[in-house]
Amino acid sequence: MPIQSDNRIQQGTSLIDRLRRCPFVPAMDAFLYSPAYFLLIGSLSFIANALSAEIPVYITYILIGVYLSLFGRDYLPAMPIVICCYIAPSSANNPGRNETSIFFGATGIFIMILAAIFVASLIFRLAADPEIGRRAFFTRKRALLSGMLLLGAAYLLAGAGSGHYFDHGYGNALFGALQFVAVFLLYYILSGAVKWEQAPSDYMAWTGMCIGFVLLAEIGHLYLTQDIIAEGEILRNRIYTGWGHYNNIGALLTMMIPFAYQLACAHKHSWVFHLCGAAFLVGVFLTCSRVSILFAAITFLLCCLMLAFRSRSRRIGIVTNVLVFGGLIVFAAVFRDRLFALLQAWIGSKLSFSDRIYGYQAGIRQFLDYPLFGGGFYPVEAELYEWSSVEAFTAFFPPRWHNTVIQLAASGGIACLAAYALHRIQTIRLIVKKPTVEVLSIGISIFALLSASLLDCHFFNIGPTLFYSMALAFAEHCPQAKTE
């Protein structure tokens, strides 16, 4: 279905205006704001993941980014590229499992050079374009900016005064800075570098659909190639790819469920998108991530409620809900023995929720020892679980506490907790003040991230937070949808 867009090229005298008068620009504008573009970006990401073709795919992504800098209307089409870059790495190139991953050594430097090329082109665009760059970029209203800056300052101060700030060299400060960049950078750039008055209101939803189907394809590829099912049992430790394992895949896919229902609310054939959302839910079940399954089910129910009350065709929404839930009940009844056995295996597994209590208790003790600024991102005394054995990876990425509140308290103390509370109040206010279907979908997606992060460390993983940052920019600035 077509994405609403405005392909008018204004006549101007700036260098960017002249570049955008090139004859191929109108056709490229139409493509960049169409579902075909998402199909291309998503397909490239899956090819990279399945065939270990990360380098040529990253080169293609950078070329598209440079095109946006020179000829693009704005940087909205960069949104799917950002997350597709994150989920592109193959199992063979997982930097936490493979010391010869492409992210180390000469190829790692080459990837950094590619990123630097795009950054240079971005700086050029912001310097040359008076519409989205120069003074207009820096003076753009950003309602969440103050909270994000305070949170970033608290991250950088995490561990100050504890005597352990430099236990790992500059690693503590660098990790805090990375966390701040993940929350702040894309929100700040997209808020100013997008012509929001022309932005399609469903662009974020199509981005979510793109990511969701790439994740489904990656899950299917894992099941076909990794011998995940053995003797009738699912070995979830084999469910991992180059950017994360079952918990990471399940959480990110859970975050994509609401965007199928945003499209279901706005389009005539809502049942198609309802089935897409149900497929995402099934995909989360296939990851065997207990935390993700729990909150995916809650997210799915919230989305069904949104569809029932906000769909342009409530009757179709209600009927589709009944059919989907009926199908799920039939499925559970037919496979009840297998599902019950699987549930028992998960509950009784070594990695049950009770095993995290030690980490929570240790995090609370670290907070009590260093209440003002915490003990830093690296645990002071506790020996937390580290899934990676690659020294180059673990030397930078510290083990985490699997709970956002305890992570903030143990790492950054009262300062981090207070800054995060302000940021969270601002984001809740943003959702409540602008309860359109677009913003509600983003709100449910953020709920999925934050709730899963109460039992895991997703908010301190880079990819979900990058998506979170983009989603906040879209929620604040996006226009209201025009239904079909």
N, C-alpha and C positions, 0 to 999 in steps of 0.2 A: 504494500500500500504506500502511496506517495507521502513523503514528508513535506509538510508545508514549508515553503521557503520563498525568499524574495531575492531574485537574481538580478535586480536592477543595478547597473554600474553607474554611479554618479560621475558626472564630468567634473574634473578638478585639475589643478595645476601641479600638485605634488608629484614626486617621483613615483610613489605607489599608485596614484591615480593614472599616470601614464602607462605604467606596467599593466595595470588592470584593463586597459583598453586594447590589449592584444587580442586577436581574433579568437583564440582558443579558450579564453577565460570564461565566457558565458556557459559553454558546454561543461567545463570543468566545475564551475559553481554548481550546476544542476546535479552533477555526479556526486560531489562531495556532500551534498545534503539529501542524498537518496539512499534507500535501503541497499542498493547495489554496492555502495561504498562500504557499508558495514560488512557485507558479504565478503568483499575483497580483504578488508583488514582482518576479519576473523579467520578467513581461510588461510591467510599467510601465517597467522599466529599458530594455527593448528599444524600447518606444514612444518614450521620450525620445531614444534614440540614433538611431532611424530618422527621426523626424519633428521633431527639434529642439524637443521638448516638455519640456525639462529643468525649467523653472520650475514648471509644474503638477505634475509628478511629484515634484519635491523638496518641494513643499507637502504632497502626499499622504504622503510618507515622514515628514515632520515631524509631521503629525497622528497617524500611527500611533505615532511615538515618544512624543508627549505622552500618547496613550492608555495606553501601557505605563507611563508615570510615574504616572498617576492610577489606573488600573484593572488593569494587568497583573499577572500572578503574579510576574514578574521581567523581566530585560532580555535573556533568551536570544533572543527573536524579533528583537532588533535586529541580530543577526549578519548575516543576508542583506542587510538594508537598507544596512549600512555599505559593503559591496563593490559592491552594485548602484548606490549613489550614485556610486561611483568610476568605474564603467564605463558610466554613463548618458550622458555628454556626446557630442554628435554631432560629425561631422567639421566642420560649419560653425562650431562653437563651440570648436574646439581652441585653447586659449589660447597655444600655442606657434606657431601658424600664422596666427591671425586677431586683429588688434588690436582688432576690434569684438566679440570674444567676450563672452558673457554674464557671464563671470567677471571682467570689468573694469567700471569705471564704476558707474553706479547699480544695475544688476542684480547686480553683484558685491557691493555693499553689502547689497542685499536678501537675497542668499543667506547672507551673514554674519549678518543679523538672524534668519533662519530657524534657523540653527545655534544662535544665542544663546537663542532661545526653547526649543529642546530642552534645552540645557545648564541653563537655569533650572528646567525641569521635572525634570531629573535631580537637581539639588541639592535641590529640594523633596522628591522621593521618598526620597532618602537621609537627609534630616532628619526625615521623618515616619514612616518605616517601621522599627520596631525589629528586624524579622527580617533584612532585607538591608541596612539602613542603620545610621546612628548608630555605636555602638561595634562592632557585629558586622561592619560593612563594613571598618573599619580594622584589626580584629584578625584578620581572615581569614588563614589561613596561605597564604603565597605563596612557594613554594620557589625561584622564579627571581628574586625581587625584588632581592636583593643584587647579582647579576650585572648586571641591567638598570640599576640605579642607578649602578654603577661605569661601565658603558658610556656612560650619559648624561653623567656627569661628564667622561669622556674626550672625548666629542663636543664639549661646551661649551669644553673646554680646547684643542681642536684649533687649532694655529697659535700658541698662547701662547709668547712668547719669541722668535718668529721675526722679529718686526718687521713682519709682514704681517697681523696679526690684524684690523686695522681698515682694510685697503686698500680694502675695499668697504663702508665704513661698518659698520653692525651686521649686514650680510648674513651674514658667517661665523658669528656667534653664533646668528642666527636660523635659519640652515639646520641647524646642529648641534642646536638645540633641536627643530626639526621632525623630524629623524631620530630623536631620543630619544623624542618623543611617539609617533611611528609604531610604535616597538618596544614602548613601555611602557604607553601609556594604556589601550588596550582590554584588554590582559592584566590590568592592575590593576583596572579597573572590572568586567569580567565575572567575575573571580575572586571578588569580593565581592558583586556585585549579581545573582547567579543562585542560585536554590535548587537546588543541584546534586543533592541527594538525590532530587529530582523530575524532573530533566532527562532527556529522552529520549536514550538512548545513541547514537542515529543522527542527532541533529539537525545535527551538523557535516557528516555525510555528505550529508544532504539540502541543506544550504547549498552544499556543493561541487557537487552535481548542478545546483542552480539556477544557479549562476554559470557552470558549464560549458555549459549549454544556451543561456544568454544570449549567451555568447561565440560559440557555433556560429551562432546566429541573426545576430549582428553580422557574422561572416565571410561568411555567405551573402548578407546585404544588401550588403556591399561588392562582392562579385563580381557582383551583379546591377546595381549602380548606378554603379560607378567605372571601367568599361572596363579591368579588370585584365588580361584576356587580349586581346592584340593580335597578330595575324599568327602565331598559334600559340604565342606566348610569354607567360609570366606576368610582368607588370611589378610587382614586389613593392613598389616605392616608392609605388605607389598604394594599397597596403594599409595604411591608417591611419584612425583614427577620432578622436573628440574627446579621448580620454584616452591614446592611445599608438599606435605603429605596429606593424608585423608582429612585431618582437622582443618587444614588451610583451604583445601579444595571445597570441603563442605560448607565452611563459613562464607567463603566468597560467593559460592553458588546460592546460598540462602539469601544473600544481599541482593541477588538479581531477581528473585521471585516477584517483588512488588511491581517491577516495571512491565512485566507481562500483563498485570492487572490494570496498570495505568492505561495501556493501549486497549484493553478490553472495555474499560469504561468509556473510551472516546470513540470507538469504532462500531460500525453496525454489526459485523460478524464477531461479536465478543467471544463466542465459544472457542474460536480458533486460538485466541490469546489465553483464554482460561486453560485450555489444554496445554499450552506452552508452559504456563505457570505450574500446572500439575506435573509436567515432565521434569521441570527443574526440581520439584519436591522429590520425585522418584530418584533423580540423580543424587540428591543429598543422601537419601537412604542407601544408595549404592556405595557411597564413600565410607559407610559404617562408622562415621564420627558421631558418637552419642550426643555430644553437646550440640553439634550442628543439627542433628535430627530433631532434638527437642525443640530448639528455637525455630527451625524451619517449619515444624508443624504449627507453632504459634503464629509465625509470620504468615503462613498459608491461610490460617483462619482469619487473621486481620484483613488480609487481602480479599477474601471472600466477602467479608462484611462491607469493605469499601465498594466492592463490585455491586453488592445488593442495594446499597444506598446511594451510590454516585454514578452508576451506569446510566447511559442515556436510554437504555432499554432494560428496565429493572426486571421485567418478566423473563427475558432471555437469561439475565444474570442469575435469577433465582433457579430457573429450570436447569441451567448448566451446573450450578452448585449442587443441586440434588443429584444429577447424573454422575458428577465426578465423585461425590462422597459415596454414592451408591456403589460405584465401581471399586473404590478403595475398600469398602466394607466387604464386598464379594471377594476381592483379592485376599484380604486378611483372613476371611473364613476358609478359602480354599487352601491357603498355605499356612494355616494357623500353627500346625506342629513345627514346621521349619522356622517360622518367625519366633515361636516361643523358645525353641532351642537356641536360636541365635541371640535372643534377648538374655537368656540365662548365661550364655558364654560371655557376653559383653559385661554383664553385671559382675560376674565372678572373675573377670580378667585381672591381670596384675596392674593394669593401668586404670583401676577403678577410681571413682571420685575421692574415696577415702584416702588414697595415696597422696592427694594434694594437700591434705590437712597439715602435714609436716611443713610444707612450703609456706602455707598461710601463717602458721604459728611463728616460723622463723622470720617472715616478713614483718609481722607485728612487733616481734622483739627488736628487729633492726630499727623500726620506726621509733620505738620507745627509747632506744639508745641514742638516736639522733633525730629528735622530734622536729627541729626547725627546718633543716634542709635535707634531711635523710642521710643515708650512708652511701649514696651513689647508685648508678645502674648496675654495677657489679656487686653481687652479694658479698658482704664483709666476712661473715663466718659460715653461713649456711652453704651446703653443697647441693645445689639444685640440679635437677636432671638436665643434661645437655644431649640432644639427639645427634649432634654432629661430632665427629672425631677428627675433622680436618683442622689442623692447628691454625692455618691462615684464616679460617672462618671463625672459629671460637675465640681467637685472640681479639676480634673486633665485636662480634655479636655476643653479648652476655646472656647467660641463662635468665629466664624471666619467671615471674611469680604466678602466672596463670590467673590473674585477677586484676582488673584495672585499678581498683581502689587500693589494694595492697601494693601493687606495683608503684603507684604514685606515692603512697605513704612511705614505703621502705626506701625508695630511690630518692625522692625529693621532699619528703616530710610535709609539714603544714603548708609550706610555700607552694608546693606542687598541687596539693589538695585544694587550696584556696583558688589558685589560678584555673585549675580544671573546673571547679564549681562555677566560676564566673563564665568560662567558655560554654559550659553546658547550659547554664541559664540563658545565655544569649541564643544558643541554637534552638532551645525549646521555644523561646519567645518568637523566633523567626518562623517556626513551623505553625505555631498557634495563631499568629497574626495573619498568616497567608495560607489558609487551609484549602487551596485548590487541589485538584486531583494530582497534579504534577508534584506539588510540595508534600502532600500526604504520602505519596508513593516514596519520595525521598525520605520522609520521616520514618516510614515503616522499614525501609532499607537500613537507615541509621540505627533504628531500634534493634534490628537483627544483629548488626555489628556489635553494638554496645552490650546487649544482653548476652551474646555468646562470649564476649570478652570478660564477663564476670566469672567464667569457668575456664577461660583460656587467655592467650596473650595476643589476640588478633589486633587490638588497637595499637600495639607496639610492633606489629609486623608492617612492613612498608606498603605492600600492595593494597590491602583493604583501606589503609589510611589515605593513600593517594586518591582512591575512588571517593572516599568520604570527603576529602578536600574539594574535589571537583563538584560533587553533589551539593555541597553547601553553597558554592558559587552559583550553581544553577538554581537552587531553591530561592536564593535571595533576589536574583535578577531576571529569572525567566518570565516570559509573557504567559498569560492564561491561554489554555488550549481552545482551539476552535474545533468542535466536534463535527463529524461528517453529517 
